[in-house]
Amino acid sequence: MAKPSGGAGSKKATRTKMNYYADTDQDGRIRPAHYAGGDKYGWRNMTDMQLHGVMGLVESLERELNGGEHFEPMPPGTGPVGRPLE
């Protein structure tokens, strides 16, 4: 999988923090996968690996659902936020 681009003519953009939760089994697989693939894919850290995977999915969804165009940005807090109450 090629490293997804940062966008048309993108410079180093301001970075915002985003989080997700993983169960113990997923976490146990993610860390060694980062270690195993870091050199091949040029991941300097976990953020690089996560962005590589997420942006690959985003680009696929943009092709499938938005005619290949970038989705319009949405401000933080738009849509569901955090874990649902149980």
C-alpha angles and dihedrals in degrees: 000000000000119000106263116240124249091236139278109329091339120175122198098303126208107272123227126197117250126178140195136180127240129187120239094265093050092046090049090056099040097058097052091043088056090050093046097047102034098097095041095050099031096242109167092185144353091279091061091051094047094047090048091056098038095046090049088057093043092052090049091051091047090054092046101041108020107039091258093299122128114263115250110261117258121207120243112274094036111130126355114354125197129336120335114251112258 
